[in-house]
Amino acid sequence: MACPRRFMLLVFICIYYDCSSYDKRCNFNLKKGLATCSWLTFIPRFPEYVTAIHFTNNTFYVMNKEFMSNLTKNNVTSLAFISNSIRRLYDDTFSVLPILKTLIIAKEKSLNVTDVSIALVELKSNLENVYLNDNDWTYIPVGMFGTKAFRNITKIILSKNKLLEFSFKEVANCVNLHTLDLSGNKLTTFDVLQPVNVKKIIVNGNKIVLFPSFCSKTNRTSNLRNLTTLFMNKNLLFELKPSMFECLPSLKYLQLNNNKFSVLLNNTFSLIPQLKELHIQSNGIKAIEPTALKSMSLQKLNFGQNGFRFDEHGRYNQVNIFKHIPKLTHLDLTGNFLRGGYMPWKQMFSPLQNLIYLNLHATHLKELPTYVFCLMMSLQQLILQGNSLLELKEGTFDNMSNLQYLNLEGNSIQSISPNTFPMEMLLRLKGLDLSNNPFLCTCDIMWFRDWLRNKNKTRPIMTNYPQRFVCMYPENMRGKHLIKYNPTKEICTHWNQLHTIAIILSSFAFITITLLVIVYRCNANIRNYFYLFRIHRLKRQGYISLNSSEDYEYHAFVVYCDADREWVHKILLRKLEDEGLNLCIHDRDFDVGASITENIDTYLQKCWKIIVIMSNEFAKSEWCQWEVDFVQERRRQQGKDVFLLIMLKTINSNHMTCPVKTLIKTTPYLTYKGGVGEDFFWKAVVESIQKPLGDPPVAM
């Protein structure tokens, strides 16, 4: 019967008020007493029950008392003009509204602010809320809010204009003012030079560079004694000093998100005696001094999205950073870089004995230390979403007696075992989110699957289940819901470890017996093996010709003069060692403390071949001549292939000594020349070094 009665009531109201006679371009809400009108060029009549009227997207070029005359029969308490192309507002426009409480003038880009100011002087009612936003005004006329109409005003909204400055003197007489919104303008600063009774100031989205002063210049008392809320987000503040907050005795809620300061100094907020909530997100903070966050009253701290490196030493003091916030209950560290390890976490978080909410979303965690969260005895909600956690070790969540909500969504967790979460915690939790993890659907996850099917069904605490609990591995299960994983009992029967031990012992006994039989029956072959080993040793001592570099530590010993050092180090070494060849050069490899002759003798025995770098400077050097004579013994033992001559620079005939001339005539050499053909030169060098040695001379 309720619906027919309501229908009869509406019919009665429409008959009484003659609904059909009102403009069809207006919509009426009887319950709210609201009329909303669009596409009009005049103000029509309204039913008497209408007390709130919104004019949107009309064409009201000029407005005056006569234009508003159809509103005289209504007790209008709320009136809005939004985007109506108003160009002129006469001083008597609002004189027909004796009980108006809320006035909205928004998006009237062609309306002069002076007209509005004059019209408000004639307003007879006591306004409570005025919204003058998004009108592109660059200034506020002097005395605009000083009229009788603003005696009881509680809210003034001037957001999204283009104000370059604002004098708080304009609202000094508004004794009941609760909210002043100046957000979205072009203010570069604002100073409160006289006492103002306002509780909430919003200046988000301006261009304020310096934090304003709120102290009286005469006696250092506060000009904003009743201010409880200050929002200064999205400005250009580049520094914060403790003295800036000296005269805010009642401030409880402070937001400084999206500014430009990068350092928090000691005791920055300690002079705000009643501060309860502090938001300093997205500032790119690089350093925090030990007592920067000190506050005896702070309860909620939002430090998210700063990209702060808690994992780097020197940027903060992990012992003191949260030590001086004894009443903190909510901490948000989203979007920073947390350091792992038990001790850093213990030092940081153990002082937070009253913490009930901890948000570590996207803090780049790869593992969680065990037995740390239990130090925060009051913790009720823990968010670890969006990290890179691979596993949850036993003991991580032990003794968390008050935890009610745990969020582990979007990590890299593959499996949950019976020891991951204490059973008493699972029975106590009101919400647990493990969705969007790449679960490994093997037998190891069977316990978790069964728990989801049974326990979570009788007492559902799992968020996003079963839709976002999907298998990632193995390949045949990829994309399937975890709940549909159904292996057979035989597949998941655990292997007995005693069987493994028995197999190992049996295999060892079998191998031992086999070796003993081989030794007994093949002793002749074993003797032959030792003979071959002796042959291999004789080869290394030079008694038998060598055809491989495998028995040497270096592929080649490099002989060169000091004048050619740069070419040898920067070009020869880089080219040949990039090809996997190991070269011995005296500057790098000789033993410190041994004589040169001892080093040459020792390292020649470790080198397969010898590279000689020839040039004018080489031919002139007596030491190089001696070094060539010294290594000639290898050539006599193993043949000419043991030498690789490289003509780096053509030797002048004046410097051509007999030993050098003999060496060049009896041994082929390669000539180095940069540019075209250089690749073929290096190819020939590598092949010459890798070429096996032939049989040594007969007259060895």
FIROZA-915072 format. One record per residue (C-alpha): x, y, z. Coordinates in nm, 3 decimals, decimal comma. Last residue first. Layout:
BEGIN
X; Y; Z .
...
***
This chain:
BEGIN
11,887; -3,067; -3,023 .
12,073; -3,168; -3,333 .
11,763; -3,327; -3,479 .
11,566; -3,000; -3,463 .
11,234; -3,007; -3,271 .
10,924; -3,171; -3,425 .
10,653; -2,923; -3,517 .
10,469; -2,694; -3,278 .
10,093; -2,662; -3,313 .
9,952; -2,337; -3,463 .
9,752; -2,137; -3,204 .
10,004; -1,852; -3,189 .
10,036; -1,836; -3,568 .
9,657; -1,849; -3,609 .
9,611; -1,555; -3,371 .
9,878; -1,346; -3,546 .
9,738; -1,425; -3,894 .
9,390; -1,314; -3,788 .
9,539; -0,999; -3,641 .
9,706; -0,910; -3,971 .
9,392; -0,995; -4,172 .
9,192; -0,751; -3,959 .
9,452; -0,478; -4,022 .
9,402; -0,502; -4,398 .
9,284; -0,145; -4,440 .
9,384; 0,072; -4,142 .
9,689; 0,006; -3,925 .
10,009; -0,161; -4,047 .
10,187; -0,439; -3,860 .
10,442; -0,655; -4,045 .
10,443; -1,031; -3,974 .
10,768; -1,232; -3,950 .
10,923; -1,548; -4,093 .
11,234; -1,668; -3,900 .
11,584; -1,733; -4,038 .
11,644; -1,397; -4,208 .
11,483; -1,190; -3,935 .
11,673; -1,364; -3,653 .
12,005; -1,338; -3,839 .
11,958; -0,965; -3,896 .
11,867; -0,916; -3,529 .
12,172; -1,110; -3,411 .
12,397; -0,922; -3,658 .
12,277; -0,575; -3,564 .
12,044; -0,368; -3,784 .
12,053; -0,020; -3,628 .
12,206; 0,164; -3,922 .
11,983; -0,035; -4,159 .
11,675; 0,133; -4,005 .
11,425; -0,114; -3,864 .
11,071; -0,088; -4,005 .
10,820; -0,032; -3,723 .
10,593; -0,293; -3,558 .
10,765; -0,589; -3,727 .
10,602; -0,880; -3,543 .
10,808; -1,200; -3,497 .
10,636; -1,514; -3,367 .
10,883; -1,772; -3,229 .
10,802; -2,133; -3,120 .
10,750; -2,220; -3,484 .
11,130; -2,185; -3,540 .
11,211; -2,513; -3,369 .
11,157; -2,658; -3,022 .
11,501; -2,687; -2,858 .
11,703; -2,436; -3,066 .
11,413; -2,192; -3,056 .
11,383; -2,227; -2,677 .
11,756; -2,152; -2,640 .
11,702; -1,835; -2,842 .
11,519; -1,694; -2,540 .
11,834; -1,554; -2,377 .
11,977; -1,420; -2,704 .
11,654; -1,226; -2,757 .
11,668; -1,088; -2,400 .
12,030; -0,979; -2,451 .
11,935; -0,788; -2,767 .
11,641; -0,631; -2,579 .
11,880; -0,516; -2,307 .
12,115; -0,366; -2,565 .
11,832; -0,153; -2,701 .
11,895; -0,002; -3,045 .
11,719; -0,285; -3,232 .
11,408; -0,252; -3,008 .
11,401; 0,126; -3,056 .
11,411; 0,078; -3,434 .
11,124; -0,172; -3,408 .
11,060; -0,541; -3,337 .
10,791; -0,693; -3,110 .
10,902; -1,054; -3,032 .
10,628; -1,303; -2,941 .
10,741; -1,626; -2,769 .
10,545; -1,953; -2,753 .
10,411; -2,200; -2,499 .
10,481; -1,994; -2,185 .
10,521; -2,126; -1,828 .
10,889; -2,221; -1,874 .
10,951; -1,871; -2,010 .
10,798; -1,742; -1,687 .
11,065; -1,884; -1,457 .
11,368; -1,801; -1,676 .
11,247; -1,445; -1,737 .
11,166; -1,396; -1,368 .
11,507; -1,528; -1,257 .
11,681; -1,303; -1,510 .
11,482; -1,002; -1,392 .
11,563; -1,063; -1,025 .
11,286; -1,165; -0,785 .
11,136; -0,909; -0,544 .
10,798; -0,867; -0,720 .
10,709; -1,161; -0,942 .
10,669; -1,081; -1,312 .
10,310; -1,067; -1,446 .
10,219; -0,708; -1,523 .
10,522; -0,516; -1,645 .
10,700; -0,840; -1,758 .
10,433; -0,944; -2,005 .
10,278; -1,292; -2,021 .
9,987; -1,340; -2,262 .
9,667; -1,543; -2,219 .
9,473; -1,592; -2,543 .
9,091; -1,588; -2,533 .
9,041; -1,383; -2,851 .
8,976; -1,073; -2,634 .
9,320; -1,149; -2,484 .
9,470; -1,113; -2,831 .
9,317; -0,778; -2,929 .
9,340; -0,609; -2,588 .
9,696; -0,723; -2,525 .
9,821; -0,611; -2,869 .
9,640; -0,275; -2,877 .
9,655; -0,084; -2,547 .
9,932; -0,268; -2,365 .
10,165; -0,355; -2,655 .
10,111; -0,026; -2,838 .
10,178; 0,176; -2,519 .
10,489; -0,027; -2,426 .
10,667; 0,024; -2,762 .
10,928; 0,264; -2,619 .
10,989; 0,021; -2,329 .
11,121; -0,247; -2,561 .
10,938; -0,571; -2,639 .
10,949; -0,947; -2,570 .
10,602; -1,102; -2,512 .
10,578; -1,457; -2,368 .
10,298; -1,656; -2,529 .
10,003; -1,889; -2,463 .
10,041; -1,872; -2,087 .
9,989; -2,134; -1,814 .
10,125; -2,414; -2,027 .
10,019; -2,778; -2,065 .
9,721; -2,698; -2,285 .
9,934; -2,517; -2,543 .
9,971; -2,826; -2,768 .
10,234; -2,989; -2,994 .
10,512; -3,041; -2,745 .
10,832; -3,227; -2,838 .
10,970; -3,459; -2,571 .
11,240; -3,376; -2,319 .
11,100; -3,029; -2,255 .
11,002; -3,069; -1,887 .
10,628; -3,052; -1,974 .
10,676; -3,337; -2,218 .
10,849; -3,543; -1,952 .
10,543; -3,506; -1,729 .
10,312; -3,634; -2,006 .
10,541; -3,934; -2,061 .
10,530; -4,006; -1,686 .
10,149; -4,004; -1,698 .
10,155; -4,241; -1,992 .
10,362; -4,485; -1,784 .
10,118; -4,448; -1,494 .
9,838; -4,548; -1,731 .
10,035; -4,849; -1,851 .
10,069; -4,966; -1,492 .
9,693; -4,941; -1,461 .
9,651; -5,152; -1,769 .
9,863; -5,423; -1,612 .
9,662; -5,409; -1,286 .
9,338; -5,480; -1,467 .
9,191; -5,777; -1,278 .
9,264; -5,672; -0,919 .
9,217; -5,298; -0,967 .
8,892; -5,352; -1,157 .
8,757; -5,584; -0,886 .
8,837; -5,326; -0,615 .
8,668; -5,052; -0,815 .
8,351; -5,257; -0,855 .
8,337; -5,332; -0,481 .
8,359; -4,962; -0,397 .
8,097; -4,866; -0,658 .
7,850; -5,124; -0,524 .
7,900; -5,016; -0,161 .
7,845; -4,650; -0,252 .
7,529; -4,732; -0,448 .
7,387; -4,931; -0,157 .
7,456; -4,644; 0,085 .
7,292; -4,389; -0,144 .
6,986; -4,610; -0,208 .
6,935; -4,670; 0,166 .
6,958; -4,298; 0,243 .
6,698; -4,215; -0,023 .
6,461; -4,484; 0,105 .
6,494; -4,342; 0,455 .
6,378; -4,006; 0,316 .
6,033; -4,150; 0,238 .
5,892; -3,987; -0,072 .
5,569; -3,789; -0,014 .
5,250; -3,908; -0,178 .
5,133; -3,616; -0,396 .
5,119; -3,804; -0,723 .
4,952; -4,106; -0,562 .
4,676; -3,893; -0,413 .
4,581; -3,757; -0,752 .
4,622; -3,388; -0,839 .
4,317; -3,153; -0,832 .
4,400; -2,786; -0,902 .
4,061; -2,626; -0,972 .
4,070; -2,404; -0,661 .
4,392; -2,250; -0,786 .
4,210; -2,102; -1,084 .
4,364; -2,178; -1,422 .
4,583; -1,925; -1,605 .
4,888; -2,154; -1,628 .
4,804; -2,511; -1,523 .
4,968; -2,692; -1,818 .
5,271; -2,464; -1,793 .
5,349; -2,546; -1,429 .
5,324; -2,276; -1,300 .
5,124; -1,950; -1,294 .
4,814; -2,078; -1,114 .
4,542; -1,821; -1,040 .
4,389; -1,688; -0,719 .
4,227; -1,372; -0,857 .
3,874; -1,508; -0,910 .
3,862; -1,739; -0,604 .
3,882; -1,534; -0,384 .
3,922; -1,158; -0,422 .
3,968; -1,110; -0,043 .
4,005; -1,414; 0,183 .
3,822; -1,386; 0,517 .
3,534; -1,627; 0,457 .
3,446; -1,828; 0,770 .
3,285; -2,159; 0,666 .
3,419; -2,136; 0,310 .
3,761; -2,009; 0,419 .
3,801; -2,317; 0,637 .
3,711; -2,574; 0,370 .
3,803; -2,485; 0,014 .
4,065; -2,225; 0,100 .
4,223; -2,459; 0,357 .
4,231; -2,741; 0,100 .
4,410; -2,519; -0,151 .
4,660; -2,405; 0,112 .
4,740; -2,763; 0,214 .
4,774; -2,869; -0,151 .
5,032; -2,601; -0,227 .
5,335; -2,828; -0,201 .
5,173; -3,080; -0,438 .
5,222; -2,846; -0,729 .
5,035; -2,539; -0,847 .
5,304; -2,274; -0,816 .
5,107; -1,957; -0,743 .
5,201; -1,637; -0,923 .
5,038; -1,390; -0,677 .
4,741; -1,180; -0,783 .
4,538; -1,246; -0,467 .
4,680; -1,310; -0,120 .
4,442; -1,078; 0,067 .
4,347; -1,163; 0,427 .
4,059; -0,998; 0,616 .
3,894; -1,051; 0,953 .
4,190; -1,239; 1,103 .
4,143; -1,419; 1,437 .
4,128; -1,781; 1,322 .
4,414; -1,724; 1,080 .
4,617; -1,570; 1,364 .
4,557; -1,870; 1,591 .
4,677; -2,097; 1,309 .
5,010; -1,921; 1,281 .
5,067; -1,823; 0,917 .
5,342; -1,965; 0,696 .
5,375; -2,293; 0,888 .
5,094; -2,480; 0,709 .
5,258; -2,389; 0,375 .
5,171; -2,120; 0,121 .
5,333; -2,129; -0,225 .
5,442; -1,909; -0,512 .
5,460; -1,561; -0,357 .
5,575; -1,303; -0,611 .
5,374; -1,007; -0,474 .
5,045; -0,858; -0,597 .
4,828; -0,891; -0,286 .
4,988; -0,946; 0,054 .
4,728; -0,754; 0,259 .
4,677; -0,849; 0,624 .
4,377; -0,731; 0,830 .
4,299; -0,822; 1,193 .
4,635; -0,823; 1,373 .
4,597; -0,794; 1,752 .
4,798; -1,094; 1,877 .
5,081; -1,069; 1,629 .
5,278; -1,337; 1,816 .
5,423; -1,499; 1,501 .
5,382; -1,329; 1,163 .
5,732; -1,375; 1,020 .
5,802; -1,685; 1,229 .
5,813; -1,930; 0,941 .
5,936; -1,753; 0,630 .
5,702; -1,595; 0,378 .
5,832; -1,646; 0,027 .
5,907; -1,458; -0,293 .
5,817; -1,105; -0,181 .
5,849; -0,859; -0,470 .
5,623; -0,578; -0,342 .
5,279; -0,463; -0,455 .
5,084; -0,515; -0,132 .
5,248; -0,538; 0,210 .
4,964; -0,372; 0,404 .
4,938; -0,447; 0,777 .
4,626; -0,366; 0,982 .
4,583; -0,432; 1,356 .
4,927; -0,354; 1,503 .
4,910; -0,300; 1,880 .
5,209; -0,520; 1,975 .
5,451; -0,373; 1,729 .
5,741; -0,599; 1,832 .
5,548; -0,891; 1,677 .
5,616; -0,736; 1,338 .
5,986; -0,805; 1,381 .
6,005; -1,180; 1,452 .
6,123; -1,275; 1,102 .
6,262; -1,031; 0,848 .
6,054; -0,994; 0,531 .
6,198; -1,053; 0,186 .
6,211; -0,883; -0,153 .
6,069; -0,548; -0,045 .
6,054; -0,273; -0,305 .
5,837; -0,038; -0,091 .
5,531; -0,085; -0,314 .
5,276; -0,085; -0,027 .
5,434; -0,072; 0,319 .
5,124; 0,060; 0,499 .
5,122; 0,018; 0,878 .
4,804; 0,070; 1,085 .
4,768; 0,003; 1,462 .
5,090; 0,165; 1,588 .
5,086; 0,219; 1,965 .
5,420; 0,049; 2,036 .
5,601; 0,232; 1,758 .
5,949; 0,227; 1,921 .
6,013; -0,120; 1,766 .
5,972; 0,008; 1,409 .
6,305; 0,160; 1,305 .
6,554; -0,025; 1,526 .
6,382; -0,358; 1,474 .
6,357; -0,306; 1,101 .
6,727; -0,218; 1,070 .
6,822; -0,518; 1,290 .
6,614; -0,785; 1,114 .
6,721; -0,725; 0,758 .
6,579; -0,548; 0,456 .
6,595; -0,177; 0,369 .
6,282; -0,002; 0,253 .
6,266; 0,204; -0,066 .
5,964; 0,440; -0,078 .
5,633; 0,413; -0,265 .
5,400; 0,370; 0,031 .
5,542; 0,455; 0,375 .
5,206; 0,512; 0,552 .
5,208; 0,513; 0,933 .
4,897; 0,521; 1,153 .
4,893; 0,498; 1,537 .
5,172; 0,739; 1,636 .
5,146; 0,838; 2,003 .
5,516; 0,799; 2,092 .
5,653; 0,993; 1,794 .
6,013; 1,054; 1,910 .
6,159; 0,715; 1,820 .
6,035; 0,718; 1,462 .
6,357; 0,839; 1,292 .
6,578; 0,783; 1,596 .
6,731; 0,437; 1,551 .
6,719; 0,436; 1,170 .
6,907; 0,767; 1,148 .
6,851; 0,909; 0,802 .
7,018; 0,968; 0,464 .
7,361; 0,850; 0,578 .
7,311; 0,481; 0,507 .
7,096; 0,377; 0,211 .
6,804; 0,130; 0,226 .
6,558; 0,386; 0,367 .
6,600; 0,549; 0,028 .
6,306; 0,790; 0,000 .
6,104; 0,762; -0,321 .
5,873; 1,024; -0,171 .
5,553; 0,841; -0,269 .
5,422; 0,799; 0,086 .
5,517; 0,975; 0,410 .
5,167; 0,982; 0,561 .
5,191; 1,017; 0,939 .
4,892; 0,974; 1,172 .
4,895; 1,013; 1,552 .
5,118; 1,313; 1,618 .
5,090; 1,453; 1,974 .
5,444; 1,437; 2,120 .
5,599; 1,525; 1,787 .
5,951; 1,459; 1,657 .
5,955; 1,399; 1,283 .
6,285; 1,583; 1,220 .
6,452; 1,434; 1,530 .
6,731; 1,239; 1,354 .
6,760; 1,451; 1,034 .
6,577; 1,324; 0,727 .
6,745; 1,333; 0,385 .
6,644; 1,301; 0,017 .
6,275; 1,398; 0,017 .
6,121; 1,376; -0,331 .
5,814; 1,569; -0,219 .
5,548; 1,315; -0,313 .
5,378; 1,284; 0,027 .
5,418; 1,495; 0,340 .
5,086; 1,438; 0,521 .
5,079; 1,503; 0,896 .
4,782; 1,420; 1,119 .
4,748; 1,483; 1,495 .
4,930; 1,811; 1,562 .
4,825; 1,957; 1,899 .
5,150; 2,120; 2,022 .
5,293; 2,233; 1,686 .
5,646; 2,331; 1,793 .
5,780; 1,976; 1,734 .
5,708; 1,991; 1,361 .
6,052; 2,074; 1,219 .
6,233; 1,945; 1,529 .
6,549; 1,851; 1,332 .
6,541; 1,940; 0,963 .
6,352; 1,757; 0,688 .
6,535; 1,783; 0,357 .
6,409; 1,774; -0,004 .
6,154; 2,056; -0,014 .
5,978; 2,094; -0,350 .
5,606; 2,046; -0,283 .
5,369; 1,765; -0,375 .
5,212; 1,703; -0,034 .
5,227; 1,950; 0,255 .
4,912; 1,856; 0,450 .
4,865; 1,953; 0,815 .
4,577; 1,848; 1,043 .
4,573; 1,936; 1,414 .
4,665; 2,304; 1,435 .
4,546; 2,465; 1,760 .
4,865; 2,643; 1,876 .
4,985; 2,744; 1,529 .
5,233; 3,022; 1,602 .
5,573; 2,844; 1,583 .
5,517; 2,647; 1,266 .
5,759; 2,846; 1,049 .
6,017; 2,854; 1,328 .
6,080; 2,479; 1,284 .
6,204; 2,535; 0,927 .
6,069; 2,388; 0,605 .
6,226; 2,444; 0,265 .
6,142; 2,449; -0,106 .
5,769; 2,525; -0,095 .
5,651; 2,530; -0,458 .
5,284; 2,438; -0,417 .
5,091; 2,119; -0,485 .
4,951; 2,068; -0,132 .
4,921; 2,347; 0,125 .
4,629; 2,219; 0,339 .
4,598; 2,369; 0,689 .
4,346; 2,243; 0,944 .
4,292; 2,337; 1,310 .
4,319; 2,718; 1,293 .
4,172; 2,865; 1,613 .
4,470; 3,081; 1,718 .
4,535; 3,207; 1,368 .
4,705; 3,541; 1,431 .
4,928; 3,369; 1,688 .
5,126; 3,567; 1,942 .
5,472; 3,702; 1,866 .
5,404; 4,030; 2,053 .
5,424; 4,298; 1,784 .
5,481; 4,109; 1,460 .
5,187; 3,878; 1,524 .
5,275; 3,525; 1,420 .
5,127; 3,328; 1,129 .
5,417; 3,371; 0,890 .
5,381; 3,221; 0,546 .
5,588; 2,928; 0,410 .
5,784; 3,053; 0,114 .
5,736; 2,945; -0,248 .
5,358; 2,956; -0,290 .
5,263; 2,883; -0,650 .
4,905; 2,762; -0,597 .
4,756; 2,413; -0,623 .
4,634; 2,369; -0,267 .
4,562; 2,676; -0,053 .
4,304; 2,533; 0,187 .
4,253; 2,703; 0,524 .
4,037; 2,549; 0,801 .
3,949; 2,688; 1,143 .
3,917; 3,061; 1,076 .
3,903; 3,346; 1,329 .
4,155; 3,590; 1,188 .
4,399; 3,796; 1,393 .
4,599; 4,046; 1,185 .
4,894; 4,024; 0,944 .
4,819; 3,681; 0,799 .
5,058; 3,652; 0,509 .
4,991; 3,479; 0,182 .
5,247; 3,386; -0,079 .
5,284; 3,313; -0,450 .
4,910; 3,294; -0,512 .
4,810; 3,186; -0,861 .
4,476; 3,015; -0,788 .
4,379; 2,648; -0,764 .
4,303; 2,643; -0,394 .
4,184; 2,947; -0,202 .
3,934; 2,768; 0,024 .
3,846; 2,936; 0,355 .
3,657; 2,709; 0,595 .
3,515; 2,769; 0,946 .
3,432; 3,137; 0,957 .
3,222; 3,227; 1,261 .
3,386; 3,562; 1,341 .
3,395; 3,685; 0,981 .
3,538; 4,029; 1,069 .
3,897; 3,942; 0,968 .
3,778; 3,798; 0,637 .
3,898; 4,078; 0,408 .
4,202; 4,144; 0,628 .
4,322; 3,804; 0,516 .
4,446; 3,980; 0,204 .
4,461; 3,764; -0,107 .
4,707; 3,780; -0,394 .
4,739; 3,676; -0,757 .
4,389; 3,534; -0,777 .
4,327; 3,343; -1,098 .
4,012; 3,157; -0,997 .
3,996; 2,784; -0,933 .
3,899; 2,812; -0,564 .
3,729; 3,106; -0,392 .
3,514; 2,909; -0,145 .
3,401; 3,089; 0,169 .
3,243; 2,877; 0,444 .
3,105; 2,966; 0,787 .
2,944; 3,307; 0,725 .
2,757; 3,447; 1,024 .
2,837; 3,819; 0,976 .
2,883; 3,775; 0,603 .
2,555; 3,941; 0,497 .
2,637; 4,233; 0,726 .
2,916; 4,340; 0,490 .
3,290; 4,285; 0,534 .
3,325; 4,008; 0,278 .
3,372; 4,234; -0,025 .
3,545; 4,504; 0,179 .
3,831; 4,555; -0,066 .
3,760; 4,392; -0,401 .
3,896; 4,037; -0,451 .
4,153; 3,998; -0,729 .
4,234; 3,804; -1,047 .
3,886; 3,661; -1,109 .
3,876; 3,371; -1,357 .
3,526; 3,262; -1,242 .
3,612; 2,909; -1,127 .
3,481; 2,949; -0,771 .
3,263; 3,195; -0,586 .
3,094; 2,957; -0,341 .
2,932; 3,125; -0,041 .
2,808; 2,941; 0,266 .
2,639; 3,078; 0,579 .
2,480; 3,395; 0,443 .
2,284; 3,620; 0,672 .
2,005; 3,774; 0,465 .
1,957; 4,134; 0,356 .
2,181; 4,128; 0,047 .
2,241; 4,486; -0,065 .
2,617; 4,469; 0,000 .
2,631; 4,138; -0,189 .
2,530; 4,316; -0,510 .
2,827; 4,554; -0,480 .
3,077; 4,266; -0,446 .
2,921; 4,073; -0,731 .
2,939; 4,372; -0,962 .
3,305; 4,424; -0,861 .
3,385; 4,062; -0,949 .
3,288; 4,129; -1,311 .
3,101; 3,841; -1,473 .
3,221; 3,719; -1,812 .
3,378; 3,393; -1,684 .
3,072; 3,284; -1,487 .
3,205; 2,937; -1,406 .
3,064; 2,950; -1,054 .
2,834; 3,171; -0,847 .
2,693; 2,973; -0,554 .
2,501; 3,130; -0,268 .
2,396; 2,941; 0,046 .
2,190; 3,081; 0,335 .
1,929; 3,300; 0,163 .
1,660; 3,415; 0,408 .
1,575; 3,766; 0,272 .
1,616; 3,685; -0,100 .
1,451; 3,970; -0,294 .
1,752; 4,203; -0,240 .
1,976; 3,966; -0,439 .
1,977; 4,158; -0,767 .
1,960; 4,509; -0,616 .
2,324; 4,601; -0,695 .
2,297; 4,501; -1,060 .
2,482; 4,199; -1,202 .
2,611; 4,222; -1,557 .
2,767; 3,967; -1,792 .
2,607; 3,638; -1,685 .
2,689; 3,363; -1,937 .
2,496; 3,103; -1,731 .
2,783; 2,874; -1,637 .
2,672; 2,795; -1,281 .
2,432; 3,018; -1,086 .
2,330; 2,854; -0,759 .
2,073; 2,956; -0,495 .
2,009; 2,797; -0,155 .
1,770; 2,928; 0,112 .
1,484; 3,035; -0,116 .
1,158; 3,080; 0,071 .
0,960; 3,102; -0,249 .
0,704; 3,366; -0,340 .
0,973; 3,627; -0,416 .
1,152; 3,403; -0,665 .
0,956; 3,525; -0,968 .
1,098; 3,876; -0,910 .
1,461; 3,780; -0,990 .
1,475; 3,964; -1,326 .
1,301; 4,261; -1,160 .
1,568; 4,277; -0,892 .
1,853; 4,267; -1,145 .
2,032; 4,027; -1,378 .
2,180; 4,085; -1,725 .
2,312; 3,820; -1,966 .
2,120; 3,528; -1,821 .
2,157; 3,254; -2,086 .
2,127; 2,916; -1,912 .
2,387; 2,645; -1,866 .
2,305; 2,572; -1,502 .
2,055; 2,746; -1,268 .
2,026; 2,559; -0,938 .
1,736; 2,639; -0,707 .
1,684; 2,540; -0,342 .
1,368; 2,627; -0,147 .
1,103; 2,476; -0,375 .
0,786; 2,390; -0,180 .
0,610; 2,697; -0,320 .
0,620; 2,562; -0,672 .
0,843; 2,770; -0,902 .
0,786; 3,067; -1,135 .
1,027; 3,125; -1,421 .
1,367; 3,299; -1,430 .
1,452; 3,415; -1,783 .
1,661; 3,304; -2,082 .
1,642; 2,933; -1,998 .
1,846; 2,642; -2,133 .
1,881; 2,470; -1,793 .
1,692; 2,449; -1,463 .
1,735; 2,243; -1,146 .
1,467; 2,273; -0,876 .
1,517; 2,136; -0,526 .
1,277; 2,090; -0,233 .
1,487; 1,790; -0,136 .
1,199; 1,541; -0,125 .
1,007; 1,719; -0,401 .
1,291; 1,705; -0,651 .
1,195; 1,915; -0,952 .
1,347; 1,936; -1,300 .
1,324; 2,261; -1,493 .
1,310; 2,295; -1,870 .
0,940; 2,206; -1,861 .
0,857; 2,546; -1,711 .
0,578; 2,529; -1,457 .
0,204; 2,518; -1,542 .
0,182; 2,139; -1,549 .
0,277; 2,118; -1,184 .
-0,039; 2,301; -1,067 .
0,074; 2,337; -0,705 .
-0,232; 2,173; -0,554 .
-0,286; 1,935; -0,843 .
0,084; 1,839; -0,850 .
0,086; 1,797; -0,471 .
-0,227; 1,576; -0,478 .
-0,084; 1,359; -0,757 .
0,239; 1,324; -0,561 .
0,047; 1,219; -0,249 .
-0,163; 0,971; -0,448 .
0,156; 0,812; -0,586 .
0,303; 0,790; -0,235 .
-0,017; 0,622; -0,113 .
-0,016; 0,380; -0,409 .
0,350; 0,288; -0,335 .
0,305; 0,233; 0,039 .
0,000; 0,000; 0,000 .
***
